[in-house]
Structure formats: structure tokens, C-alpha cells
């Protein structure tokens, strides 16, 4: 299929893909070719085959306190897949990158959106989410979820949010954002999208493009796998109390955040 006449975004485009998953690779290859996007497929960390070094960076105590439950091995693998791209950005001094997972549907407007965002010579954002799993964020009905428009694009608008986004199917990240994620996320304690979502703690303010140009495919099975039902139940009292205190602390700090 011939490529479109859309401008090619002036940054590397990385697609995270398990090496044995040819179906998803073909899905993304076809879409990106149609949009005229030159992408690099980056091998995902297989959460079902973690090394001892991979497991060593997992902070179980902090996960139970902040995330509330044990993380799945597949969540750790997903986290490491993104984290290693941040390491590469710093190592190769990449100013900005578009990072995508392999189970998303791309809007024809995506290349123009990325081009518009990167055309700003002094952007205020460190990361911009191009997808969200929260319906209230995708299609807001109240000011809390609507956010504040900071840039008008040819195909939408860039908004600064005051709430978490949820979802990491596609996002732009600048080098300073990658450095901050490397520093803040050195120890794994929750999924990577929720780690970035802790804006009051990591200093990465939440930005989003609307209308959402990327959507998660619901007909593709999650590579994370099903999270066990009731996994929050039956935890020791000490963990429950630590979790409650953490949630109270986070709630107060979110209200005080003025980043």
C-alpha cells in the first residue's frame, strides 16, 4: 500500500514488540507504512522470562505501599521495555522520541500532530500522552478532566491536565522527561504508565492531545494478562495501614502540586 503524503515526524519512532509476535508486528508495520512513518521495532522485555537482574530492580515493599498489590512479572517486563528506551535516549542524546506499543490503532492525523508538537522551539512539556484508557479523560464532561488548552494543533489541541492519564499505548517524550523517568523510576513499584502519572511526585506534568489520535485495540489480548480477582483482599494489617497512609499523603500532595 502506498504511503500517504503526511509529513514524517522529525524524531525517532520506536514500537515495542515481543520478537515472536509477528501478528502485532505486521499490524503496526501496515499502519505505519500507510501513514508514511519509518519506525524501529524494539524487542520487548518478556515478563515471562525475567532475569535475576530484572527482578532485582523491583521494590516489593514500595509496590505494596503505593500500588497496593504485588506487581505481575508481565507488568515488570512492560516497565523495563519502556525504561530501556529512556536509557537509550540518554545514551544516544535523542532530543525526543515517539514511543508506541504494538496493540494500538493510529489516526491518520498522528504524523501532523507529532510534527506540530515538535515544531515548538521551547515546549513546556516533558511528555505528551497520545492515548488514554480513562473515558473521563478522553471525553471530559467537567473542568477537572477537561484541563487547560496550551497549544492549538492542526488536528486538535494540546491540553495540560490536573489528573492522571492512564495508558501508555503511544506518547511523545523529550530527553529531559526520559532523564526524569530514569531517576524517579530507578526502582520499580508500579506499572510504567502509572509511574509517569505520579506528576506530584516525579515533576512530569500531565499533557494530552485531544481528540485522542491513538486508541487501544480491544480485540487484541493484553500481553500483561489477567490480573487475579481480589488480589487486594486478605493483606496483612500493616500493609493495609501503610497503603492508607500513602493514599492520604498522595491526596494532599496532589492538591498542593503547582508544577
N, C-alpha and C positions, 0 to 999 in steps of 0.2 A: 504494500500500500504506500502511495506517495506521501512524503512528509508535507505538513501544512506550511503555509507561509508565515507562521507565527515567528516572532523573534526568539532567538535562543538565549535563555538567561545567562548572564555573564558570571557564572560561578559553577564549580563542580556539582554534579548531581549524583548522589550515592543512593543506591537501592539495596537495602539489607535483605538477603535471601539465603535460606538454607541451601547448601550446594546440591543436595539431592532432590530439591523440589523444582523440577522442570516445569510443572504446570504453572506455578506462580511466576516463575521467571518469564515464561512465554507470555503470560498475561500482561506483565509490566513492559516487556520488550515491545509488544504490539502497540500498546497505548503510547509509549514514549516515542516510538518511531512515527506514529500518526501525528504527534504534536511537534515533531522536529527536535526532540530532546535527546542529546547524547548523554547517556548515563553509564555509570560504572557500577556493576553488581559487586557488592561486598559480602563475603561469606559471613553469615550469622554465627554467633556462638550457640552451639547446640546445648540447650539446657538439660538434655537427657544424657549428656556425656561431659559433664563439667570436670575439670581437672582439680587437683588439690589446691593449686594456686588460685583458681577461680573461686572456690569455696572459701578460701582464706579471707577474702575481702568482704564477706557477708557478716554484718553485725547483728547477730540474732537478738541480743538484748534490746538494742535500739529499735529493731523491727517490731518487736512485741510491744514496745512502749509507744512508738509513733504510728506504725502501720496497723498495729492491733493484733496481728496474726503472724505466723511463720510465713515466709515467702516460699513460693514454689521454685523448684530448680529452673523451670522454664522462664519464670519471671526474672531470675538472676541472669540467665542466658540472654534474654532480651535486653536487659540493662547493660550488660557487658558489650553487646553488639553496638549500641549507641556510644557508650563510653570510649570504646577504642577508636571510633571515628573522631571524637573530640581530641584524643591523644594525637591522632594523625594530623588534624588541623593545626595543632600547636607545633608538632614536629616539622611539618612542611610549610608553616606560616601561611595557611589558607585564610584569606580575609573573611570569607563567608561560604556557606555550603547549603544546598538543599538536600535534606535527608528524608528518605521515604521508606516505608515498609512495603512489602510486596503483595498486600491484600487490599489495595485501595483502588478507587475509581477516580480518574482525573478529569477535571473540567477542561474544555478547550481553552478557557481563559487563563489557565495556570501559567503558561510562559509569559504572558503580558503582565500578570500580577507580580511574578518574581522580578521581571525586568523593572517595573515601576518601583518596587520596594528597594531594589539595589541601586536605582538611579539617584536616590537621595545621598548627597555627599556627606551628610552628618546626621545619620539616623539616631533617634533616641532609643531604639530598641536593641536588645541583645539577642532576642529570639522572637520569631513570629510563627504562631501556630496556623496551619492551613486546614486543619481538621479538628473537630471536637466530638466527643462521644456524649456530651451533655445537651439534650434538646433545648434546655433553657438558655444555653449559651449560643447555640446555632440560630435559634429563632426566639429572641428575647421578647418578653412581654412587659418587663418592668425595668426601671432605670438601673437597678442593681446589676442586672445581667446584660443590659444594653451597652454599657461602657461609654467611652468618650472618643469621638472620631478625631484622629490626629493626622490623617492623610487621605485625600480622595484619590482613588485609583481609576484607571480607565474601565475596570470591570468590578468595581466595588469600593470598599473603604477599609482602611486600617483603623482598628479601634484598640484603645487601651482599656483593659478590664480591671475590675476590682474584685474578681473572684477567680477560682481555678478553672482551667480549661478542660482537662481530662482527655487523653488520647494523644498518640504520638505517630499517627499514620504518615504525616507529612509536616515538615516545618523548616523554616529558614533559621540558621543560627550563625551569628557573627563570631569572630575569633575571640573577642572578649567574653562572649557568652559561653563559648566552649571552655575557656580557661576557668570561668567561674564554676561551671558544672564539674570540671575535673577537681577543683579544690573542694567544693561542697560535697560532691558525691564520691569522694575517695573511698568511703566505706558504704556498702550497700545496705539500705534499711527499708526501702520501699520501691515499687516499680518506678522506672525511669521517668515516665510522664508525670507521676505524682511528685517525684523529687524536684523536677523543674517547677511544678505547680506551687511549691512552698516559697512563694515570692517574698513573703515577710521574713523569711529566714535566710534565703540564698541571695536576695537582692536582684533577682531576674524578674522584672515587671512583666505581667502577662499581656501579650498583644495577640490579636486575632484578625484575620481577614474575613469580611462578610461581603456578599454571600460566600459561604464555605466553598472553596474550589476543589476540595478533596473529600471523599467520603469512604468510610469503611465498607468493604463488601460483606454483606450479611450472609451470602451464600458460600463463603469460604470458611472452613473450620478454623477456629483460633489455634495458633501454634502454642499459646500459653496453656491451653487445656482447661477443663472444667475445674473451678475452684470448689473444694469439698463443701457441701452444705453444712451449716452450723459450725464452721471452724472457729468462730468467735466464742463458742459456748464452752463451758467447763474449764475455763482458765483459772489458775491459782489466784487467790485474792490479791496477792502482792502485785501481780501483773495487771489485774483489773484496776487497782488503785493508781498504779503508775500511768496507766493509759488515761484514766480520768483526769489526772493532774496535767498530763501532756496536752490533752484536748482543751482544757481550761487555759493553759498557757498560750497555746496556739490561737485560741479565740481572742484573747486580749491583745496579742501582738499583731494579729491581722487588723484589728480595729485601730491600732496605733500606727500602722505602717503608712508612711508617706513617701515611699521611694519613687 
